[in-house]
Amino acid sequence: MPAEREEEGREIDVSVVVPTYNVEVYLEEALESARKNNRIALEILVVDDGSVDGTREIAERVAMRDSRVKVVSKQNGGYGQAVNLGFSRARGRYVAILEPDDYPASHMYDDLFELAARFDFPDVVKSSYWRLVQGEDGTVRRWHNDYYRAIRPKSQPFTLRDEPWLIRYHPSIWSALYRRAFLEARGIRFKEVPGAGWVDNPFMVETLAQASSIVYTDEPYYHYREDLPGSSSVTLSWETQFERWMDMMDVLDRLGVDDPQIRQALYVVGFRYVEKALAAYPDDERVREGAVRIFARMDPTLIASLDSVSPSLRELAFHLREEEPPEIDRLAYTRSLVEAGLHSLSINGVGFTAGYLSKYARALRDRLAISKGSEDAG
């Protein structure tokens, strides 16, 4: 079956939305990888968000070779606006998001759609992914993501209540298919802000919290390039990170999701953002004020029992809430660290785990500094 087959007049199985802005270095690899899907009816919607380099020309050149590729041009309005436009043009039973500086495995969308068909077309089909990390020597290494072999639903399909930790990890919204009718029925769209703005975070919570059926596979298809210069993961301000966490909590509140494990999963994310911001800006009173607002939205009982967060950070949360910290089980935290280290060792080996432990040691020093700063301020 030729990859370039004409899909006009056919029912489309998967629409892949590719929001692009000045990505001429990577775009062709992303599109050529997506084009290799040839068992399903596919369309690839490249939404050019006002690029000023050769991005649009590359996309149009690929579209000339493959009628499944469509190019939509618009004025620059940000990642969320570009994806929303792609969703509005999509004809597929499912939609997917492909970020143009990443690339999918050759038959990612074929496989995920066929997995969906085996389970009577669930709302969300979620997969694992590869992390591509460039070392100091320029070598790119491929590692499993943190939730590989950690998400183990007892049955499929399942809901977020069955696997609440799905929302504590990287949002990885691109390692999934979303049933288009589900998104439309629930009115799920991206928040529209300038730039990238981490709008993938509230979208992740919206989709996973509202899905009545999720199917998961540990097969890693998507190749995600981490920490590229200029990417939002590198340049995003702490204010935006805090704002997106508030957005995610707003979603849970609006939907009436009160499951304690789901909320704790999101608390882990909030603690991570606060820890990073306080370590980077220890003397910035605005950061502390932002942390106060985040901790004020957390249930103190759930904070106390959150074993995967360091005792010093949990105690800081209580201090900033102007509450006396309860007795915290430090041994349980140690056990969670050991489990995390063993998991990392089992999926990525010694080299990666050594780096993880080094990173943890640096984080521990930051935590101690944060804790001491809190005591001195008190």
C-alpha positions in Angstrom: 0.0 0.0 0.0 1.8 3.2 -1.1 2.4 5.8 1.6 1.4 8.6 -0.8 -2.1 7.2 -1.4 -4.9 9.8 -1.9 -7.2 10.1 1.2 -9.7 12.5 -0.2 -13.2 11.1 0.0 -12.2 8.4 2.5 -12.9 8.4 6.2 -9.7 9.5 7.9 -8.4 7.3 10.8 -5.9 9.7 12.3 -5.2 13.4 11.8 -1.7 14.4 12.9 -1.5 18.1 13.8 2.0 19.6 13.5 2.3 23.1 15.0 5.4 24.7 13.5 7.3 27.9 14.1 10.9 28.4 12.8 11.8 24.7 12.9 13.5 24.3 9.5 16.3 22.2 11.0 14.0 19.4 12.2 10.8 19.6 10.3 11.6 17.3 7.4 12.7 14.5 9.6 9.4 14.7 11.6 7.3 14.7 8.5 9.1 12.0 6.7 8.8 9.8 9.8 5.1 10.4 10.0 4.6 9.7 6.3 5.9 6.1 6.8 2.5 5.2 8.4 0.8 3.3 5.6 -1.7 0.9 7.1 -4.3 3.5 8.1 -6.0 6.5 6.4 -3.8 9.3 7.6 -3.7 13.1 7.2 -0.9 15.3 8.3 -1.9 19.0 9.0 1.1 21.3 9.2 0.0 24.5 10.9 2.7 27.1 10.2 2.4 29.8 13.0 4.0 32.6 11.1 7.5 31.2 10.6 10.2 33.5 9.2 12.7 30.9 8.2 12.3 28.1 5.7 9.7 26.1 7.7 6.7 26.7 5.4 8.7 26.0 2.2 9.9 22.7 3.6 6.3 21.7 4.6 5.0 22.7 1.1 7.8 20.7 -0.5 6.8 17.6 1.4 3.1 18.2 0.6 4.0 18.2 -3.1 5.3 14.6 -2.6 2.4 13.4 -0.5 -1.2 14.4 -0.8 -1.9 13.4 2.8 0.2 16.4 3.9 -1.7 19.7 4.1 -0.2 23.1 5.0 -2.1 25.8 6.8 -0.5 29.2 7.3 -1.5 31.7 9.9 -0.1 34.8 11.7 1.9 34.0 14.8 -0.4 33.3 17.8 1.3 30.7 19.8 1.3 26.9 20.2 -2.1 26.5 21.6 -3.8 28.6 18.9 -1.9 26.6 16.2 -3.0 23.2 17.6 -6.6 24.4 18.0 -6.7 25.5 14.3 -5.4 22.1 13.4 -8.0 20.4 15.4 -10.7 22.5 13.7 -9.5 21.4 10.3 -9.0 17.7 11.3 -11.2 15.0 9.7 -9.8 12.0 11.5 -11.5 9.7 13.9 -8.5 10.4 16.2 -6.2 13.4 16.4 -2.5 13.4 17.4 0.0 16.1 18.0 3.5 16.0 16.5 6.0 18.6 17.7 8.2 19.3 14.7 11.5 19.1 16.6 10.7 15.5 17.6 9.8 12.5 15.4 7.7 9.4 15.7 8.7 5.8 15.0 7.8 4.7 11.5 4.4 3.1 12.3 3.4 4.9 15.5 0.0 6.0 14.3 -0.7 2.7 12.5 0.0 0.8 15.7 -1.9 3.1 18.0 -5.0 3.2 15.8 -5.0 -0.6 15.6 -4.6 -0.8 19.3 -7.6 1.6 19.6 -9.7 -0.7 17.3 -8.9 -3.7 19.5 -10.4 -1.9 22.5 -13.5 -0.5 20.8 -12.1 3.0 20.2 -11.4 4.5 23.6 -11.3 8.2 24.3 -7.5 8.2 24.7 -4.7 5.9 23.5 -1.5 6.6 25.5 2.0 5.2 24.9 5.4 5.4 26.3 8.1 7.5 24.6 11.9 7.9 24.2 13.8 10.8 25.7 16.6 12.0 23.5 19.3 13.7 25.6 22.4 15.3 24.2 25.5 14.9 26.3 28.4 17.4 26.7 30.3 15.5 24.0 27.4 16.1 21.5 26.4 12.4 21.6 22.6 11.9 21.7 21.5 9.1 23.9 18.1 7.5 24.1 16.5 6.8 27.5 13.1 5.5 28.5 10.8 8.0 30.1 10.0 7.9 33.8 6.6 6.2 33.5 7.9 3.3 31.4 7.0 0.1 33.3 5.4 2.3 36.0 1.9 2.5 34.5 0.4 -0.9 34.9 -3.4 -0.8 34.7 -5.1 -3.9 36.0 -7.4 -4.0 33.0 -7.9 -2.1 29.7 -9.5 0.3 29.1 -9.2 2.2 32.4 -9.7 5.7 33.8 -7.4 8.2 35.5 -8.7 7.0 38.9 -7.1 3.6 38.1 -3.7 5.1 37.2 -3.6 8.6 38.9 0.2 8.9 38.6 -0.2 9.5 34.9 -0.5 13.2 35.6 2.6 13.5 37.8 5.0 12.9 35.0 5.9 14.9 31.9 2.6 15.7 30.1 3.8 14.0 26.9 0.6 14.9 25.1 2.2 13.9 21.8 2.6 10.3 22.8 -1.1 9.7 22.4 -4.2 9.6 20.2 -7.4 11.5 21.2 -10.8 10.6 19.9 -11.9 13.7 18.1 -15.6 13.3 18.9 -14.6 13.0 22.6 -12.7 16.3 22.5 -15.5 18.0 20.7 -18.2 16.7 23.0 -16.3 17.9 26.1 -15.2 21.2 24.5 -11.6 20.4 25.1 -9.2 22.8 23.5 -5.8 24.3 24.3 -5.4 27.5 26.2 -4.2 30.2 23.8 -1.3 32.3 25.0 1.7 33.7 23.2 4.6 31.3 22.5 4.4 27.8 23.9 3.6 28.7 27.4 3.3 25.1 28.7 -0.3 24.9 27.6 0.2 21.1 27.2 -0.1 20.8 31.0 -3.8 21.7 31.4 -4.6 19.9 28.2 -3.2 16.7 29.7 -5.3 17.0 32.8 -8.5 17.9 30.8 -8.2 14.9 28.5 -7.1 12.3 31.1 -9.5 13.5 33.8 -12.5 13.5 31.4 -11.8 10.4 29.5 -14.1 7.5 30.3 -11.8 5.1 28.6 -8.0 5.1 28.3 -5.8 2.4 26.8 -2.0 2.4 27.5 0.9 0.6 25.9 4.5 0.6 27.2 5.8 0.5 23.6 7.9 3.7 23.1 7.1 5.2 19.7 7.7 9.0 20.1 11.2 10.4 20.1 11.2 13.6 22.3 14.3 15.9 22.1 14.8 17.3 25.6 16.2 20.7 26.6 16.8 22.1 23.1 18.1 25.6 23.2 15.2 28.1 23.1 12.6 25.5 24.0 10.0 26.3 26.6 11.4 23.6 28.9 14.6 25.7 29.1 13.4 29.3 28.9 10.0 29.2 30.6 9.6 31.6 33.6 8.7 30.3 37.0 5.6 32.6 36.9 4.2 30.7 33.9 5.0 27.3 35.5 3.0 28.4 38.6 0.2 29.7 36.5 -0.1 26.4 34.6 -0.2 24.5 37.9 -3.1 26.7 38.9 -4.8 26.0 35.6 -4.5 22.2 36.2 -6.0 22.6 39.7 -8.8 24.7 38.2 -9.5 21.8 35.8 -9.8 19.3 38.7 -12.0 21.7 40.7 -14.3 22.5 37.7 -14.7 18.8 37.0 -15.3 18.0 40.7 -12.4 15.5 40.7 -11.8 14.9 44.4 -9.9 11.6 44.3 -7.1 12.0 46.8 -4.5 10.1 44.7 -5.2 12.2 41.6 -4.8 15.4 43.6 -1.6 14.1 45.2 -0.2 13.4 41.8 -0.8 17.0 40.9 0.7 18.1 44.2 4.0 16.4 43.3 4.1 18.6 40.2 3.4 21.7 42.3 6.2 20.8 44.7 8.6 20.3 41.8 7.8 23.7 40.4 8.2 25.4 43.7 11.4 23.6 44.5 13.0 24.7 41.2 11.9 28.3 41.5 13.0 28.7 45.2 16.4 27.1 44.3 16.9 29.5 41.4 15.5 32.6 43.2 16.0 32.1 46.9 15.7 35.7 47.8 12.8 36.6 45.5 9.8 37.4 47.7 7.5 37.0 44.7 8.5 33.4 44.4 7.6 32.8 48.0 4.3 34.5 47.5 3.6 32.3 44.5 4.5 29.2 46.6 2.1 30.4 49.3 -0.7 30.5 46.7 0.2 27.0 45.4 0.4 25.4 48.9 -2.9 27.2 49.9 -4.7 25.0 47.3 -3.4 21.8 48.8 -5.1 19.6 51.4 -2.8 19.5 54.4 -3.6 15.9 55.2 -2.6 14.9 51.6 0.6 17.0 51.9 1.6 15.2 55.1 1.2 11.7 53.5 2.9 12.6 50.2 5.9 10.2 50.7 7.5 11.0 47.3 8.2 14.6 48.3 11.0 15.3 50.7 10.2 16.0 54.3 11.9 19.4 54.2 9.8 20.5 51.3 6.6 19.4 53.0 7.6 21.1 56.2 8.3 24.3 54.2 4.8 24.0 52.8 3.3 24.0 56.2 5.5 26.9 57.3 4.4 28.9 54.3 0.8 28.0 55.2 1.6 29.4 58.7 0.7 26.0 60.2 2.7 23.7 62.5 4.1 20.8 60.5 2.8 17.4 61.6 5.1 14.4 62.2 6.4 13.3 58.8 7.5 9.7 58.1 11.0 10.2 56.8 11.6 6.5 56.4 8.7 6.3 53.9 10.4 9.0 51.9 13.7 7.1 51.9 11.8 4.0 50.6 10.3 6.1 47.8 13.8 7.3 46.8 15.1 3.7 46.8 12.2 2.6 44.7 12.7 5.4 42.2 16.4 4.6 41.9 15.8 0.9 41.4 13.1 1.7 38.8 15.6 4.0 37.0 18.3 1.3 37.1 15.9 -1.3 35.7 14.8 0.7 32.7 17.9 2.8 31.8 20.9 1.1 33.4 23.8 2.2 35.5 25.0 5.2 33.5 21.6 7.0 33.5 21.0 6.1 37.2 24.4 7.6 38.2 23.3 10.8 36.6 20.0 10.6 38.3 21.7 10.2 41.7 24.0 13.1 41.0 21.1 15.3 40.0 19.3 14.2 43.2 22.3 15.1 45.3 22.3 18.6 43.9 18.6 18.9 44.5 19.1 17.8 48.1 21.6 20.6 48.6 19.1 23.1 47.2 16.4 21.7 49.5 18.6 22.1 52.5 19.3 25.7 51.5 15.6 26.4 50.9 14.8 24.9 54.3 17.5 26.9 56.1 16.4 30.0 54.4 12.8 29.4 55.6 14.0 28.9 59.2 16.1 32.1 59.0 13.2 34.1 57.6 11.0 32.7 60.4 
